Amino acid sequence: MFLGKSVLVTGGTGSFGRVFAEIVLRRHRPRRLIIFSRDELKQHEMARHLSPRQYRALRYFLGDVRDRERLYRALDGVDVVVHAAALKQVPTCEYNPLEAIKTNVLGAANIIDAAIDRGVSKVIGLSTDKAANPINLYGATKLCSDKLLVSANNYAGAHHTRFAVVRYGNVVGSRGSVVPLFLKLRRQGKLPITDPRMTRFWITVDQGVDFVLSSLRRMCGGEIFVPKLPSMNILDLARAVAPECRTETIGVRPGEKLHETMISEDDARHTLEYHDYYAILPAPEMLAFSREGAPEGGRPCAEGFRYSSDTNNQWLSVEQLRRMVGLMEVRSVA
């Protein structure tokens, strides 16, 4: 898929971007792999592990998705864009709403304009379960970003650029997630639990990268791809990480849901189900821009279907969670 192609990943020094770069460089043969991010220190640290001297295709490009001119320069000659840059900490976005809008919404708009004008072939954006029926600003900005990327297929007009979105749940061990927090606090003998009933969808970084790559292969334009993921209960996670610790219920924080949803009942009306994923299709009046149509083999979801972490039919056991956390700790040491 990437043979002889130029690939750019925004937010490339984040948890996803680092693993994406490792997998693409190991499995594929891109002509260029461009790490686009705004933090020079993170680029320096990442380059110590993934060096352009070792990987001739690798490039590090300083820039911010808020900066249209820099994006136009960065996307010159690029074939594929994976848009992972975002402000994603819920409390931070609540306290700095305009900053979240500038990065998550206006940044996506800049990606769209630059990709179309630079002749990029495919753009896929990373989204979140918090974009479905959002109750916090982060989720609202990602819903807006998703809508922009889906509509960009129509906006592209005669240009050949295609846009799609990948939406998945909590990533095990990503920066700011609950697992590193629990690992840090277990030495104190007590873990804070928001609510023992709380559930979340769960995915590893490697699984997220693999799903993005498979979605890039199958995308026609306008889809929101949702993987079938297991759910986990927050109390089970605490038992997996630190069974020796006691837990303290602190209550659900502002902007936080008890359970997460990835496909609402309204979205389900134009969603196709496949063996291991769902594809939310554009609204019927926008289907005209999809040149090839939806991937074959899908079946419509049943009336009233809702993909939520509390009604999921796949659940992680304490032992499975423990193995996932163990793999995460091994990766962090490596």
Legacy VTK file of the C-alpha trace (Angstrom):
# vtk DataFile Version 3.0
C-alpha trace
ASCII
DATASET POLYDATA
POINTS 334 float
0.000 0.000 0.000
2.827 2.427 0.800
5.398 1.137 -1.687
7.077 4.196 -3.215
4.563 6.523 -1.523
5.057 9.506 0.753
3.149 9.251 4.041
2.691 12.010 6.611
1.329 11.534 10.129
0.268 14.594 12.128
0.852 14.387 15.853
3.517 11.893 14.881
5.386 11.984 18.206
2.317 10.907 20.190
1.567 7.382 21.413
-0.122 6.422 18.144
2.398 8.134 15.870
5.420 6.428 17.387
3.955 2.938 17.008
2.590 3.792 13.550
6.087 4.799 12.444
7.639 1.625 13.861
5.110 -0.635 12.120
5.173 1.163 8.768
8.969 1.228 8.645
9.157 -2.435 9.618
6.418 -3.835 7.363
6.215 -1.451 4.418
8.544 0.386 2.087
7.405 4.014 1.875
9.450 6.464 -0.120
9.063 8.951 2.730
7.515 8.777 6.197
7.103 12.276 7.606
6.606 12.831 11.338
4.765 16.154 11.630
4.465 17.616 15.134
5.037 20.823 17.037
7.272 19.614 19.905
10.985 19.661 19.066
11.938 17.816 22.275
9.600 14.905 21.501
10.977 14.767 17.958
14.518 14.704 19.335
13.634 11.886 21.751
11.824 9.914 19.050
14.759 10.338 16.648
17.035 8.659 19.187
14.879 5.536 18.844
13.914 5.919 15.164
16.801 7.639 13.435
16.733 8.951 9.847
20.269 7.539 9.563
18.882 4.048 10.141
15.628 4.586 8.231
16.375 6.547 5.065
12.678 7.222 4.405
12.121 8.935 7.754
11.724 12.710 8.051
10.981 14.911 11.062
9.021 18.057 10.243
8.259 20.721 12.851
4.876 22.338 12.460
1.390 22.853 13.858
-1.889 21.897 12.181
-3.094 25.393 13.063
-0.522 26.804 10.615
-1.958 26.534 7.085
1.184 27.705 5.309
3.353 25.166 7.112
0.891 22.393 6.232
0.992 23.391 2.560
4.776 23.065 2.638
4.692 19.768 4.563
2.113 18.148 2.245
4.015 18.914 -0.954
4.383 15.558 -2.747
2.581 13.598 -0.009
0.283 10.726 -1.039
-1.289 9.675 2.277
-2.052 11.638 5.456
-2.880 10.083 8.815
-4.283 12.891 10.950
-3.633 12.054 14.616
-2.872 15.520 16.020
-5.347 16.686 18.659
-5.805 18.184 22.082
-7.503 15.273 23.840
-7.353 15.711 27.606
-10.979 16.289 28.644
-10.297 18.642 31.615
-7.738 20.623 29.599
-10.174 21.123 26.726
-12.927 22.179 29.150
-10.630 24.806 30.683
-9.159 25.960 27.326
-12.086 25.645 24.905
-10.828 27.988 22.198
-7.461 26.240 22.108
-9.222 22.895 21.618
-11.309 24.365 18.793
-8.244 25.854 17.089
-6.404 22.528 17.051
-9.170 19.941 16.723
-11.602 21.784 14.450
-9.683 24.478 12.585
-6.657 22.183 12.378
-8.790 19.570 10.602
-10.076 22.259 8.219
-6.476 23.226 7.413
-5.602 19.569 6.731
-8.549 19.315 4.331
-7.632 22.430 2.343
-3.937 21.578 2.144
-4.581 17.942 1.200
-6.950 18.847 -1.623
-4.765 21.605 -3.015
-1.589 19.498 -2.767
-3.167 16.498 -4.499
-2.995 14.069 -1.567
-4.657 10.766 -2.443
-6.020 9.631 0.937
-6.586 11.282 4.313
-7.763 9.346 7.353
-8.505 11.066 10.649
-8.342 9.530 14.112
-11.446 10.054 16.200
-12.785 8.854 19.540
-15.830 7.240 21.099
-16.370 10.560 22.870
-17.450 12.040 19.508
-20.662 9.963 19.583
-23.346 11.893 21.486
-20.691 14.133 23.067
-21.154 15.698 26.486
-17.753 17.397 26.772
-15.909 19.889 24.587
-13.282 17.394 23.473
-15.971 15.055 22.144
-17.792 17.974 20.517
-14.665 19.164 18.719
-13.924 15.639 17.483
-17.510 15.243 16.258
-17.095 18.501 14.350
-13.757 17.293 12.976
-15.383 14.009 11.874
-18.154 15.914 10.088
-15.605 18.119 8.336
-13.577 15.132 7.115
-16.654 13.268 5.864
-17.981 16.360 4.089
-14.543 17.067 2.613
-15.186 14.357 0.006
-17.924 16.561 -1.402
-15.840 19.682 -0.896
-13.009 18.159 -2.949
-15.114 18.401 -6.104
-13.169 17.250 -9.157
-10.016 16.630 -7.098
-9.217 12.992 -6.360
-8.528 13.342 -2.618
-10.605 10.946 -0.466
-11.264 11.371 3.261
-12.367 8.905 5.952
-12.364 8.598 9.743
-11.430 5.890 12.244
-13.233 5.927 15.592
-12.161 3.735 18.506
-12.123 3.620 22.316
-9.591 4.037 25.092
-6.029 3.107 24.184
-4.159 0.998 26.728
-1.195 2.951 28.040
-1.553 6.088 25.932
-0.342 9.289 27.564
-2.869 10.591 30.063
-4.839 7.328 30.222
-5.817 5.561 33.435
-3.364 2.636 33.199
-0.150 4.688 33.681
-1.921 6.496 36.528
-2.838 3.226 38.247
0.691 1.874 37.758
2.096 4.994 39.393
-0.356 5.014 42.310
-0.225 1.324 43.190
2.841 1.959 45.350
0.599 4.054 47.599
-1.776 1.137 48.191
-4.927 2.984 47.036
-6.460 3.597 43.613
-9.101 6.264 42.845
-12.174 4.845 41.058
-14.669 7.253 39.509
-17.564 4.784 39.661
-17.423 0.978 40.006
-20.082 0.655 37.279
-18.032 2.572 34.700
-17.206 0.753 31.443
-14.998 1.591 28.483
-14.061 0.157 25.099
-10.429 -0.998 25.151
-7.787 -1.260 22.413
-3.991 -1.478 22.313
-1.882 0.994 20.339
-0.755 -1.778 17.974
-4.361 -2.794 17.326
-5.228 0.834 16.657
-2.417 1.150 14.104
-3.430 -2.104 12.397
-7.035 -0.916 12.169
-5.991 2.420 10.661
-3.881 0.606 8.062
-6.709 -1.772 7.136
-9.153 1.165 6.950
-6.784 3.001 4.592
-6.864 -0.019 2.284
-10.646 -0.343 2.216
-11.780 3.287 2.352
-13.719 4.728 -0.576
-14.437 8.102 0.987
-16.813 9.369 3.652
-16.830 6.344 5.973
-16.354 6.343 9.728
-14.772 2.975 10.539
-15.438 1.519 13.997
-13.645 -1.665 15.147
-15.421 -4.320 17.186
-13.731 -4.018 20.567
-14.090 -5.633 23.977
-15.360 -3.652 26.943
-13.824 -3.541 30.378
-15.099 -2.514 33.790
-13.001 0.050 35.658
-13.050 -2.046 38.840
-11.746 -5.081 36.910
-8.952 -2.894 35.532
-7.969 -1.835 39.030
-7.871 -5.498 40.108
-5.724 -6.352 37.094
-3.190 -3.559 37.643
-2.947 -3.644 41.434
-4.886 -6.478 43.091
-3.206 -5.690 46.399
-4.568 -2.119 46.479
-7.836 -0.918 47.926
-10.062 1.341 45.835
-11.705 4.647 46.675
-14.761 5.871 44.744
-14.331 9.560 43.915
-17.308 10.114 41.595
-17.667 10.775 37.887
-15.770 13.878 36.826
-17.356 16.766 34.866
-17.630 15.950 31.171
-17.224 12.212 31.775
-19.734 9.503 30.888
-20.530 6.394 32.883
-20.481 4.380 29.634
-19.156 5.258 26.178
-20.922 4.927 22.833
-19.265 4.470 19.450
-22.400 4.141 17.286
-25.607 5.887 18.311
-29.074 4.672 17.273
-29.296 7.512 14.758
-25.926 6.657 13.172
-26.866 2.966 13.133
-29.538 3.657 10.521
-26.814 4.134 7.918
-24.212 1.754 9.340
-23.044 -1.528 7.836
-21.756 -4.369 9.993
-18.808 -6.529 8.929
-17.033 -9.429 10.601
-14.724 -7.342 12.766
-15.798 -3.736 12.237
-18.638 -1.345 11.421
-18.729 1.325 8.713
-20.870 4.399 9.339
-21.704 5.680 5.880
-22.351 9.285 4.884
-25.914 10.555 4.964
-27.872 9.377 1.865
-27.844 12.803 0.250
-24.035 12.769 0.326
-23.460 9.295 -1.105
-22.972 10.696 -4.596
-19.362 11.654 -3.909
-18.376 8.052 -3.080
-17.013 6.872 -6.415
-16.784 3.182 -5.606
-19.507 2.718 -3.007
-19.254 1.033 0.381
-17.023 -2.012 0.935
-18.848 -5.184 -0.098
-20.172 -7.812 2.270
-21.683 -5.592 4.949
-25.187 -5.940 6.325
-27.355 -3.130 7.713
-27.596 -2.862 11.480
-30.889 -3.801 13.096
-33.419 -1.098 13.939
-32.615 0.404 17.334
-29.019 -0.902 17.350
-26.601 0.998 19.572
-22.934 0.130 20.070
-22.208 0.993 23.684
-19.579 -0.184 26.166
-22.168 -1.333 28.738
-24.266 -3.457 26.333
-21.301 -4.899 24.419
-21.175 -8.687 23.921
-17.365 -8.808 24.281
-15.750 -8.308 27.698
-12.176 -8.448 28.931
-11.500 -10.600 31.968
-9.149 -9.538 34.761
-6.528 -11.958 33.428
-6.798 -10.596 29.871
-6.451 -7.050 31.183
-3.415 -8.120 33.193
-1.741 -9.496 30.055
-2.472 -6.297 28.125
-1.032 -4.161 30.916
2.031 -6.440 31.061
2.636 -5.990 27.332
2.284 -2.246 27.752
4.925 -2.215 30.503
7.309 -4.248 28.319
6.853 -1.776 25.432
7.445 1.213 27.701
10.722 -0.288 28.967
11.847 -1.108 25.414
LINES 1 335
334 0 1 2 3 4 5 6 7 8 9 10 11 12 13 14 15 16 17 18 19 20 21 22 23 24 25 26 27 28 29 30 31 32 33 34 35 36 37 38 39 40 41 42 43 44 45 46 47 48 49 50 51 52 53 54 55 56 57 58 59 60 61 62 63 64 65 66 67 68 69 70 71 72 73 74 75 76 77 78 79 80 81 82 83 84 85 86 87 88 89 90 91 92 93 94 95 96 97 98 99 100 101 102 103 104 105 106 107 108 109 110 111 112 113 114 115 116 117 118 119 120 121 122 123 124 125 126 127 128 129 130 131 132 133 134 135 136 137 138 139 140 141 142 143 144 145 146 147 148 149 150 151 152 153 154 155 156 157 158 159 160 161 162 163 164 165 166 167 168 169 170 171 172 173 174 175 176 177 178 179 180 181 182 183 184 185 186 187 188 189 190 191 192 193 194 195 196 197 198 199 200 201 202 203 204 205 206 207 208 209 210 211 212 213 214 215 216 217 218 219 220 221 222 223 224 225 226 227 228 229 230 231 232 233 234 235 236 237 238 239 240 241 242 243 244 245 246 247 248 249 250 251 252 253 254 255 256 257 258 259 260 261 262 263 264 265 266 267 268 269 270 271 272 273 274 275 276 277 278 279 280 281 282 283 284 285 286 287 288 289 290 291 292 293 294 295 296 297 298 299 300 301 302 303 304 305 306 307 308 309 310 311 312 313 314 315 316 317 318 319 320 321 322 323 324 325 326 327 328 329 330 331 332 333
